[in-house]
Amino acid sequence: MSYFRRQSEALHACARRIQPRHIVRRVLSIVLSVAALNCARLDAQSPFELLHAFSEPAEGGAFPGTALLEVQPGVFYGAADGRYTLPGSTTLFAVDNRGSFLVLNALLRKYGSGTQGIIEASDGNLYISNLLSDSPKSPSSILESDLKGNVAIFIDLTQLQGGGPWALLDAGDGLLYGVASIGEGGANRGIFFSLTLTGTLTVLHTFSLTEGFPSGAPVKASDGNFYGETSYGGGTYGAGTLYRITPSGAFTSVYSFTGAGDGDLPTGGLIQAHDGYLYGVTSFGGNSSGSGTIFKSTLDGSLTTIYSFSGPDGAQPLAALLEATCGGVYGATSSGGTSGSGTVFRVTPGGVFSMIHDFDGETDGSNVQAPLVQGSDGSLYGVAAQGGPSDYGTAFRLNLSLPKPLPAISSFAPESGAAGSYVLLKGTNLLGPGTVLFNGAPSQFASRGGHYVLAQVPAEATSGPISIATPNGIATSHRAFLVK
């Protein structure tokens, strides 16, 4: 796996020299200027690149339906699951931005099937949501894996807790959050839960028959509350809802879809964009074609339909949206387009729609069911659950010349400590750190995915901000770390 490791010696040397704040500000100013130029031409070209075509189900898996997760710069993990027609073909795989493909674990089938999501938590482990379990005592499970692909059952969900967990959310408070969309018999329609990294599950809310089945991973919004969607019978009109849940479990339905112009059956989950709105899709409804919608909503449930699909531009979007650099929201549809194999699109908050790619089904894939992700190189990455040369699905990249996402530090804990102690930094786009500085003093550190870095307070440290230098830029904390 030597091609999955990137060295950062040049970045180490550079970061040691970049200590004066005016230099840091100058570097960021240049980066932002370049980003602005790229934004002006972001849709000038939209080349599609096939990274991998799944062709050997027994070895490499088939029908990938889980969003890719970038664990190192240019290296993505995913799951391919052929449970419907090819039992035993579920795999955990790695693919890089050059198309190199590696099976990390081809034995996921013995732990269940129907992988719904993969996240990397603050402990550096992967947590994999499985729709179905092979255990007769449990309808589904959550798996734990290291980055080498050593998989074990983390927790089995009981019949009382529910089955069908969607992708988990690491909210940065030491807990994982998620929803399971199948409740106990006819008594409920799923649960909203929290989960410690030691495996203790707490049910915060049980969805009622009138609230509907929860769909997609929850999102933690700027007000500190969680937001999500229900579908299939939920709400006043049975067409689905948007809901809010407080950290203590207080539930509020903030919007009920009518099944008409505003859409029917929201699915895939929500995102909160930088403008503060929640964005999502419905798989049906909208205009007369009933091909689905894109919507935005305030946190109090004031919803606006910003686009309705008509078929040639795409139909039946199933995955959550992505806000990429330069603004604008990107997504994919599972069907529609010229060949009926789906499309990739961009839409502005005002509803200006652009088709980025039209799948032909045979060479590039079809039926995208998982969200797109933006890699550290600025490109968009995704998987198609079907299609491609062997019709077992594909992994792909779209290079739209988008600016590379800049790193940011949102918090760190503890806020003080002595030399030799450890600090966990949380942020975004922290992949590939070359140097961590405590007020200018270099630190020993370990990267834990794109959201966490564990750093040791150096002996030379003095009180002040913490900085992280990555290949995409330098992030500096707003708060000072206090050296005891």
Buried (B, 14 or more C-beta within 10 A) or exposed (E): EEEBEBEBEEBBEBBBEBEEEEEBEEBBEEBEEEBEEBBEEBBEEBEBBBBBBBBEBEEBBBBBBBBBBBBBBBBBBBBBBBBEEBEBBBBBBBBBBEBBBBBBBBEBBEBBBBBBBBBBBBBBBBBBBBBBBEBEEBBBBBBBBEBEBEBEBBBBBBEEBBBBBBBBBBBBBBBBBBBBBBBBEEEBBBBBBBBEBEEEBEBBBBBBEBBBBBBBBBBBBEEEBBBBBBBBBBBEBBBBBBBBBBBEBEBEBBBBBBBEBBBBBBBBBBBBBEEEBBBBBBBBBBBEBBBBBBBBBEBEBEBBBBBBBBBBBBBBBBBBBBBBBBBBBBBBBBBBBEBBBBBBBBBEBEEEBBBBBBBBBEEBBBBBBBBBBBBBBBBBBBBBBBBBBEBBBBBBBBBBBBBBBBBBBEBBEEEEBEBEEBBBBBBBBBBBBBBBBBBBBBBEBEBBBBBBBBBBBBEEBEEBBBBBBBBBBBBBBEEBBEBE
